[in-house]
């Protein structure tokens, strides 16, 4: 119970930052879609996604390695050496990347956009990426020390800075894509400055070659898997640019961005908190039971929020976006189905990480990427954005199945798949009911769809989905949260 409360505390703190970030993202949607044409949005998407590829290759999975090797440290001195090595090596890589990318912007622009017309946009995106790369390991260090409050405050500072600059540069100065990218550079620069000050006591500029070798042996197999994950999530953008137009790409990207609200609201905060405890839990006698319970709760949260997003997607886009983007809603339910499979991967792969066989994660990701490339090539030329959405579903399910069987072979953990079938079946039924409600953007229609979504947990409860242990933990957590204001009032007297 203590572990559950501790985990919930960090989930709520991390979640508050993530949720605030998504709220800011929602605020920016009407601004972006009215200040940027769908083609401009497509250019911004390509520039951002291209720098993501470079970041994956240069990041080398060091943040994941830091968690693993710090947890295994047998003494405080050894843990310090792990931190020193990771932070220093990440800084060196950032400096090398800055020099290399300064001369590579032109050829990268020709590959991505077909010309050097947008090279300045790409350079700004690359600058932001190098700065972001320099923050990854220090931010992971804050999570290791469970400084969730500082972690969240730093992210909120970045988001607030970017929001204010976006309003000024994009809306008031009408700088378009240039204004968005300039705001990103300013926001991440401020974060890096805060991190340098905030984490200076946690590390010294030293590299232990033995530790670095072990960390790279653990993390480098994660790089191909991260690239494969990029293909699954964003590879379709390049096919859409080639086969369709920047306008189609921009509309699709907005719909996909709405889908990404779910991972941000659910998968990210739960994952941030869970990653700090998943390895220590492995030493417990009831570890398998804990992992199984986490799977059930995690997938419920994923499906519940996905259902809400899918049911209200057309209403949200019609209210928040320019009418030129309205078709973006059509891909939302489809892509979210793929994200369900993606979420299951994040739990199934626990066994892979416990056994340190990270190359199996690479295998499963490569399987998903191979399916993605094949379905992109076949479906996108024929069905454009809808083809891209269904390709996303097929590739994530392929990766989920592969991960499940690889992990079961390495470190068997019993997951209640029948319970998952009940969860998904009920969600599809409720979504079908919401789709029958007529009216787009009308208050009465939104209210009816919202009521149907809010009844979903009650339907699952009646069907016996929730385990007694999870119900008891939830009740205890709620009581703890409710007691907190009263305790604060008493202490202030």
C-alpha positions as CSV (number, residue, x, y, z in Angstrom):
1,X,0.0,0.0,0.0
2,X,2.9,2.4,0.8
3,X,4.4,1.7,-2.6
4,X,1.0,2.4,-4.3
5,X,0.7,5.8,-2.4
6,X,4.3,6.7,-3.3
7,X,3.7,5.8,-6.9
8,X,0.5,7.7,-7.0
9,X,2.1,10.8,-5.5
10,X,4.7,10.9,-8.3
11,X,2.1,10.1,-10.9
12,X,0.1,13.1,-9.8
13,X,3.1,15.4,-9.7
14,X,4.4,14.3,-13.1
15,X,0.9,14.2,-14.4
16,X,0.2,17.7,-13.4
17,X,3.1,18.9,-15.4
18,X,2.2,16.8,-18.4
19,X,-1.5,17.7,-18.2
20,X,-0.6,21.4,-18.0
21,X,1.6,20.9,-21.1
22,X,-1.3,19.3,-22.9
23,X,-3.6,22.2,-21.9
24,X,-1.1,24.6,-23.3
25,X,-1.0,22.5,-26.5
26,X,-4.8,22.7,-26.7
27,X,-4.6,26.5,-26.3
28,X,-2.1,26.7,-29.1
29,X,-4.2,24.6,-31.6
30,X,-6.6,27.5,-32.5
31,X,-3.6,29.8,-32.7
32,X,-1.6,27.5,-35.0
33,X,-4.5,26.5,-37.2
34,X,-5.5,30.1,-37.8
35,X,-2.0,31.5,-38.1
36,X,-0.6,28.6,-40.1
37,X,-2.1,27.1,-43.3
38,X,-2.2,23.3,-43.5
39,X,0.8,23.5,-45.7
40,X,2.7,25.5,-43.1
41,X,1.7,23.0,-40.5
42,X,3.1,20.3,-42.8
43,X,6.4,22.1,-43.0
44,X,6.6,22.5,-39.3
45,X,5.8,18.8,-38.8
46,X,8.6,17.6,-41.2
47,X,11.2,19.9,-39.6
48,X,10.3,18.7,-36.1
49,X,10.1,15.0,-37.0
50,X,13.5,15.1,-38.9
51,X,15.3,16.5,-35.8
52,X,13.6,13.7,-33.8
53,X,15.4,11.1,-35.9
54,X,18.8,12.8,-35.3
55,X,18.0,13.1,-31.5
56,X,17.3,9.3,-31.3
57,X,20.6,8.4,-32.9
58,X,22.7,10.9,-30.9
59,X,20.9,10.2,-27.6
60,X,22.0,6.6,-27.7
61,X,19.5,5.6,-25.0
62,X,21.7,7.0,-22.3
63,X,18.7,8.0,-20.1
64,X,17.5,4.4,-20.0
65,X,20.9,3.1,-19.2
66,X,21.3,5.7,-16.4
67,X,18.1,4.3,-14.6
68,X,19.3,0.7,-14.9
69,X,22.9,1.2,-13.8
70,X,22.1,3.6,-11.0
71,X,19.6,1.1,-9.6
72,X,22.3,-1.6,-9.6
73,X,24.9,0.6,-7.9
74,X,26.2,-1.2,-4.8
75,X,27.5,1.9,-3.1
76,X,27.0,5.6,-3.2
77,X,30.4,6.1,-4.8
78,X,29.5,3.7,-7.6
79,X,26.2,5.5,-8.2
80,X,28.1,8.8,-8.4
81,X,30.4,7.3,-11.0
82,X,27.4,6.2,-13.1
83,X,25.9,9.7,-13.0
84,X,29.2,11.5,-13.7
85,X,29.8,9.2,-16.7
86,X,26.3,9.6,-18.2
87,X,26.1,13.4,-17.8
88,X,29.6,14.1,-19.1
89,X,29.3,11.8,-22.1
90,X,26.0,13.3,-23.0
91,X,27.6,16.8,-23.0
92,X,30.4,15.7,-25.2
93,X,28.0,14.1,-27.7
94,X,26.0,17.4,-27.7
95,X,29.1,19.4,-28.6
96,X,30.1,17.0,-31.4
97,X,26.5,17.1,-32.8
98,X,26.5,20.9,-32.9
99,X,29.7,21.0,-35.0
100,X,28.5,18.2,-37.4
101,X,25.0,19.5,-37.9
102,X,26.2,23.0,-38.7
103,X,27.5,21.7,-42.0
104,X,24.9,19.1,-42.7
105,X,21.7,21.3,-42.7
106,X,21.7,21.8,-46.5
107,X,21.9,18.1,-47.6
108,X,19.3,17.2,-44.9
109,X,17.0,19.9,-46.2
110,X,17.2,18.5,-49.7
111,X,16.4,15.0,-48.6
112,X,13.5,16.0,-46.4
113,X,11.9,18.9,-48.4
114,X,13.3,18.3,-51.8
115,X,15.0,21.7,-51.8
116,X,16.9,24.1,-49.5
117,X,13.9,26.5,-49.4
118,X,13.2,25.7,-45.8
119,X,16.8,25.3,-44.6
120,X,16.6,28.1,-42.1
121,X,13.6,26.5,-40.4
122,X,15.5,23.2,-40.3
123,X,18.6,24.9,-38.7
124,X,16.4,26.4,-36.0
125,X,14.8,22.9,-35.4
126,X,18.3,21.4,-35.2
127,X,19.5,24.0,-32.7
128,X,16.6,23.2,-30.5
129,X,17.3,19.5,-30.8
130,X,20.9,19.8,-29.7
131,X,19.9,21.8,-26.7
132,X,17.2,19.2,-25.9
133,X,19.7,16.5,-26.2
134,X,21.8,18.2,-23.5
135,X,18.9,18.1,-21.1
136,X,17.9,14.5,-21.4
137,X,20.3,12.9,-18.9
138,X,20.1,15.7,-16.3
139,X,16.3,15.4,-16.5
140,X,16.5,11.7,-16.0
141,X,18.8,12.4,-13.0
142,X,16.0,14.4,-11.4
143,X,13.6,11.4,-11.8
144,X,16.2,9.1,-10.2
145,X,16.3,11.3,-7.1
146,X,12.5,11.4,-7.2
147,X,12.5,15.2,-7.5
148,X,9.3,15.1,-9.4
149,X,8.3,18.6,-8.2
150,X,11.5,20.2,-9.7
151,X,11.1,18.1,-12.8
152,X,7.6,19.3,-13.3
153,X,8.5,23.0,-12.5
154,X,11.2,23.0,-15.1
155,X,8.9,21.6,-17.8
156,X,6.2,24.1,-16.9
157,X,8.7,27.0,-17.1
158,X,9.7,25.8,-20.6
159,X,6.1,25.5,-21.7
160,X,5.1,28.9,-20.2
161,X,8.0,30.6,-22.0
162,X,7.2,28.9,-25.3
163,X,3.5,29.9,-24.9
164,X,4.2,33.5,-24.3
165,X,6.6,33.8,-27.1
166,X,4.3,31.9,-29.5
167,X,1.5,34.4,-28.7
168,X,3.8,37.3,-29.4
169,X,5.7,36.0,-32.4
170,X,3.1,33.9,-34.1
171,X,-0.1,35.9,-33.4
172,X,1.1,39.5,-32.9
173,X,4.2,39.5,-35.1
174,X,2.7,37.0,-37.6
175,X,6.0,35.2,-38.0
176,X,4.4,31.8,-38.8
177,X,6.6,28.8,-38.7
178,X,9.7,30.9,-37.9
179,X,7.9,32.2,-34.7
180,X,7.1,28.7,-33.5
181,X,10.6,27.4,-34.0
182,X,12.2,30.5,-32.4
183,X,9.9,30.0,-29.3
184,X,11.0,26.4,-29.0
185,X,14.7,27.4,-29.0
186,X,14.1,30.0,-26.3
187,X,12.2,27.6,-24.1
188,X,14.7,24.8,-24.2
189,X,17.6,27.3,-23.7
190,X,16.0,28.4,-20.4
191,X,15.5,24.8,-19.3
192,X,19.2,24.0,-20.0
193,X,20.3,27.0,-17.9
194,X,18.1,25.9,-15.0
195,X,19.3,22.3,-15.2
196,X,23.0,23.4,-15.1
197,X,22.3,25.3,-11.9
198,X,19.9,22.7,-10.4
199,X,21.9,19.6,-10.9
200,X,25.4,21.0,-10.5
201,X,25.8,19.3,-7.1
202,X,24.8,15.8,-8.4
203,X,27.7,15.2,-10.8
204,X,31.3,16.0,-11.8
205,X,32.8,16.0,-15.3
206,X,34.4,12.6,-15.2
207,X,34.0,9.5,-17.3
208,X,34.6,5.9,-16.0
209,X,35.5,3.9,-19.1
210,X,34.3,0.6,-17.6
211,X,30.9,2.0,-16.7
212,X,30.6,3.8,-20.0
213,X,31.3,0.5,-21.9
214,X,28.6,-1.3,-19.9
215,X,26.0,1.5,-20.3
216,X,26.6,1.7,-24.1
217,X,26.3,-2.1,-24.3
218,X,22.9,-1.8,-22.6
219,X,21.7,1.3,-24.4
220,X,23.0,1.1,-28.0
221,X,20.6,-1.8,-28.8
222,X,17.9,0.6,-27.9
223,X,18.8,3.0,-30.7
224,X,17.6,0.9,-33.6
225,X,14.4,0.2,-31.6
226,X,14.0,3.9,-31.1
227,X,14.4,4.6,-34.8
228,X,11.9,1.8,-35.5
229,X,9.5,3.5,-33.1
230,X,10.0,6.7,-35.0
231,X,9.1,5.0,-38.2
232,X,5.9,3.6,-36.5
233,X,4.9,7.0,-35.2
234,X,6.1,9.4,-37.8
235,X,7.4,7.6,-40.9
236,X,4.0,8.1,-42.6
237,X,4.7,11.8,-42.8
238,X,7.4,11.4,-45.4
239,X,5.1,9.0,-47.5
240,X,2.3,11.6,-47.3
241,X,4.6,14.4,-48.5
242,X,5.8,12.3,-51.4
243,X,2.4,10.7,-52.4
244,X,0.0,13.5,-51.4
245,X,0.7,17.1,-50.5
246,X,1.8,19.3,-47.6
247,X,-1.8,20.2,-47.1
248,X,-2.9,16.6,-46.6
249,X,0.2,16.1,-44.3
250,X,-0.8,19.1,-42.2
251,X,-4.4,18.0,-41.7
252,X,-3.2,14.4,-40.8
253,X,-0.6,15.8,-38.5
254,X,-3.2,17.8,-36.5
255,X,-5.3,14.7,-36.1
256,X,-2.3,12.7,-35.0
257,X,-1.3,15.4,-32.6
258,X,-4.8,15.2,-31.0
259,X,-4.2,11.4,-30.6
260,X,-0.9,12.1,-28.9
261,X,-2.8,13.8,-26.1
262,X,-3.6,10.3,-24.7
263,X,0.1,9.1,-24.4
264,X,0.8,12.5,-22.8
265,X,-2.1,12.3,-20.3
266,X,-1.7,8.6,-19.4
267,X,1.3,6.8,-20.7
268,X,3.9,9.4,-20.0
269,X,3.1,10.3,-16.4
270,X,2.5,6.7,-15.4
271,X,5.7,5.7,-17.2
272,X,7.7,8.4,-15.6
273,X,6.7,7.3,-12.1
274,X,6.8,3.5,-12.9
275,X,10.3,3.6,-14.5
276,X,11.8,4.6,-11.1
277,X,10.3,1.6,-9.3
278,X,10.0,-1.2,-11.9
279,X,13.5,-2.6,-11.2
280,X,13.4,-2.5,-7.4
281,X,10.0,-4.3,-7.5
282,X,11.7,-7.2,-9.3
283,X,13.4,-8.2,-6.0
284,X,10.0,-8.7,-4.2
285,X,8.4,-12.1,-3.9
286,X,5.1,-10.8,-5.3
287,X,6.7,-9.0,-8.2
288,X,4.7,-10.9,-10.9
289,X,1.5,-10.0,-9.1
290,X,2.5,-6.3,-8.9
291,X,3.3,-6.2,-12.6
292,X,0.0,-7.9,-13.5
293,X,-2.0,-5.4,-11.4
294,X,-0.1,-2.5,-12.9
295,X,-1.0,-3.9,-16.4
296,X,-4.7,-3.9,-15.7
297,X,-4.8,-0.4,-14.2
298,X,-2.5,1.0,-16.9
299,X,-4.5,-0.4,-19.8
300,X,-7.8,0.8,-18.2
301,X,-6.4,4.3,-18.0
302,X,-5.2,4.1,-21.6
303,X,-8.5,2.8,-23.0
304,X,-10.7,5.2,-20.9
305,X,-8.9,8.3,-22.1
306,X,-8.7,7.0,-25.7
307,X,-12.4,6.4,-25.6
308,X,-13.1,9.9,-24.4
309,X,-10.8,11.4,-27.1
310,X,-12.2,9.3,-29.9
311,X,-15.8,10.0,-28.9
312,X,-15.3,13.8,-28.7
313,X,-12.7,14.2,-31.5
314,X,-15.0,15.7,-34.1
315,X,-16.4,18.2,-31.6
316,X,-13.0,19.2,-30.3
317,X,-11.6,19.8,-33.8
318,X,-14.7,21.7,-35.0
319,X,-14.5,24.0,-32.0
320,X,-10.7,24.5,-31.7
321,X,-9.4,24.4,-35.3
322,X,-9.9,26.3,-38.4
323,X,-12.6,24.7,-40.7
324,X,-9.9,23.8,-43.2
325,X,-8.6,21.1,-40.7
326,X,-12.0,19.5,-39.9
327,X,-11.2,16.2,-41.7
328,X,-8.4,15.6,-39.1
329,X,-11.0,13.9,-36.8
330,X,-11.5,11.0,-39.1
331,X,-8.1,9.4,-38.3
332,X,-8.4,9.9,-34.5
333,X,-10.3,6.7,-33.5
334,X,-8.2,4.6,-35.9
335,X,-4.8,5.8,-34.6
336,X,-5.9,5.5,-31.0
337,X,-6.6,1.8,-31.7
338,X,-3.0,1.5,-32.7
339,X,-1.9,3.4,-29.5
340,X,-3.7,0.7,-27.4
341,X,-1.3,-1.8,-28.8
342,X,1.6,0.6,-28.3
343,X,0.6,0.9,-24.6
344,X,0.6,-2.8,-24.2
345,X,4.2,-3.0,-25.5
346,X,5.3,-0.7,-22.7
347,X,4.2,-3.2,-20.1
348,X,5.0,-6.5,-22.0
349,X,8.7,-5.3,-22.4
350,X,9.3,-5.3,-18.6
351,X,10.5,-8.9,-18.9
352,X,13.0,-7.9,-21.6
353,X,14.5,-5.1,-19.5
354,X,14.6,-7.3,-16.3
355,X,16.8,-9.8,-18.2
356,X,18.9,-7.0,-19.8
357,X,18.1,-8.5,-23.2
358,X,17.4,-5.2,-24.8
359,X,18.1,-6.5,-28.3
360,X,14.8,-8.3,-28.1
361,X,13.1,-5.0,-27.9
362,X,15.0,-4.0,-31.0
363,X,13.7,-7.2,-32.7
364,X,10.1,-6.4,-31.9
365,X,10.4,-2.8,-32.9
366,X,12.0,-3.7,-36.2
367,X,9.2,-6.2,-36.9
368,X,6.7,-3.3,-36.3
369,X,8.8,-1.0,-38.4
370,X,8.9,-3.5,-41.3
371,X,5.1,-3.9,-41.2
372,X,4.8,-0.1,-41.1
373,X,7.0,0.5,-44.1
374,X,5.1,-2.2,-46.1
375,X,1.7,-0.9,-45.2
376,X,2.7,2.7,-45.7
377,X,3.9,1.9,-49.2
378,X,0.7,0.0,-50.0
379,X,-2.0,2.0,-48.3
380,X,-0.9,5.6,-48.4
381,X,-0.8,6.0,-52.3
382,X,-4.3,4.4,-52.4
383,X,-6.0,5.8,-49.4
384,X,-3.9,8.8,-48.3
385,X,-4.4,9.8,-44.7
386,X,-6.8,7.0,-43.9
387,X,-4.3,4.5,-45.3
388,X,-1.6,6.0,-43.0
389,X,-3.9,5.6,-40.0
390,X,-4.6,1.9,-40.6
391,X,-0.9,1.3,-41.3
392,X,-0.3,2.7,-37.8
393,X,-2.7,0.2,-36.3
394,X,-1.3,-2.8,-38.1
395,X,2.3,-2.0,-37.3
396,X,1.7,-1.4,-33.5
397,X,-0.2,-4.6,-33.2
398,X,2.6,-6.5,-34.9
399,X,5.1,-5.1,-32.5
400,X,2.8,-5.8,-29.5
401,X,2.5,-9.5,-30.5
402,X,6.2,-9.8,-31.0
403,X,7.1,-8.2,-27.7
404,X,4.6,-10.4,-25.8
405,X,6.2,-13.6,-27.1
406,X,9.8,-12.4,-26.7
407,X,9.2,-11.3,-23.1
408,X,7.3,-14.4,-22.2
409,X,10.3,-16.5,-23.4
410,X,12.8,-14.5,-21.3
411,X,10.9,-13.6,-18.1
412,X,7.4,-15.0,-18.0
413,X,4.8,-12.7,-16.4
414,X,1.2,-13.6,-16.3
415,X,-1.1,-11.0,-17.8
416,X,-4.9,-11.3,-17.8
417,X,-5.6,-11.1,-21.5
418,X,-9.2,-12.1,-21.1
419,X,-9.6,-9.1,-18.9
420,X,-8.1,-7.0,-21.8
421,X,-10.6,-8.5,-24.3
422,X,-13.4,-7.4,-22.0
423,X,-11.9,-3.9,-21.7
424,X,-11.6,-3.4,-25.4
425,X,-14.9,-5.0,-26.3
426,X,-16.8,-2.7,-23.9
427,X,-14.9,0.4,-25.2
428,X,-15.8,-0.4,-28.8
429,X,-19.4,-0.9,-27.8
430,X,-19.5,2.5,-26.0
431,X,-17.8,4.3,-28.9
432,X,-20.3,2.8,-31.3
433,X,-23.1,4.3,-29.1
434,X,-21.4,7.8,-29.1
435,X,-21.0,7.6,-32.9
436,X,-24.8,7.3,-33.2
437,X,-25.5,10.6,-31.5
438,X,-26.2,13.2,-34.2
439,X,-24.8,16.8,-34.1
440,X,-21.3,18.2,-34.4
441,X,-20.2,20.7,-31.8
442,X,-23.7,21.0,-30.3
443,X,-23.9,21.2,-26.5
444,X,-26.6,18.5,-26.3
445,X,-24.6,16.1,-28.5
446,X,-21.4,16.7,-26.6
447,X,-23.2,16.1,-23.3
448,X,-24.7,12.8,-24.4
449,X,-21.4,11.5,-25.7
450,X,-19.7,12.6,-22.5
451,X,-22.2,10.8,-20.3
452,X,-21.7,7.6,-22.3
453,X,-17.9,7.9,-21.8
454,X,-18.3,8.6,-18.1
455,X,-20.5,5.6,-17.6
456,X,-17.7,3.4,-19.0
457,X,-15.9,2.7,-15.7
458,X,-19.3,1.8,-14.1
459,X,-20.0,-0.6,-16.9
460,X,-16.6,-2.3,-16.3
461,X,-17.1,-2.4,-12.6
462,X,-20.5,-4.2,-13.1
463,X,-18.8,-6.6,-15.5
464,X,-16.1,-7.4,-12.9
465,X,-13.1,-5.9,-14.6
466,X,-11.5,-4.3,-11.5
467,X,-9.6,-6.4,-9.1
468,X,-10.4,-6.1,-5.3
469,X,-6.8,-5.1,-4.6
470,X,-6.9,-2.3,-7.1
471,X,-10.2,-1.1,-5.8
472,X,-8.9,-1.1,-2.3
473,X,-5.7,0.8,-3.4
474,X,-7.8,3.4,-5.2
475,X,-10.1,4.0,-2.2
476,X,-7.0,4.4,0.0
477,X,-5.5,6.8,-2.4
478,X,-8.6,8.9,-2.6
479,X,-8.9,9.0,1.2
480,X,-5.3,10.1,1.4
481,X,-5.8,12.9,-1.1
482,X,-8.9,14.1,0.7
483,X,-7.1,14.1,4.0
484,X,-4.3,16.3,2.7
485,X,-6.2,19.6,2.7
486,X,-7.6,19.0,6.2
487,X,-4.1,18.2,7.5
488,X,-2.8,21.4,5.9
489,X,-5.5,23.4,7.6
490,X,-4.8,21.8,11.0
491,X,-1.1,22.4,10.7
492,X,-1.7,26.1,9.9
493,X,-3.6,26.7,13.1
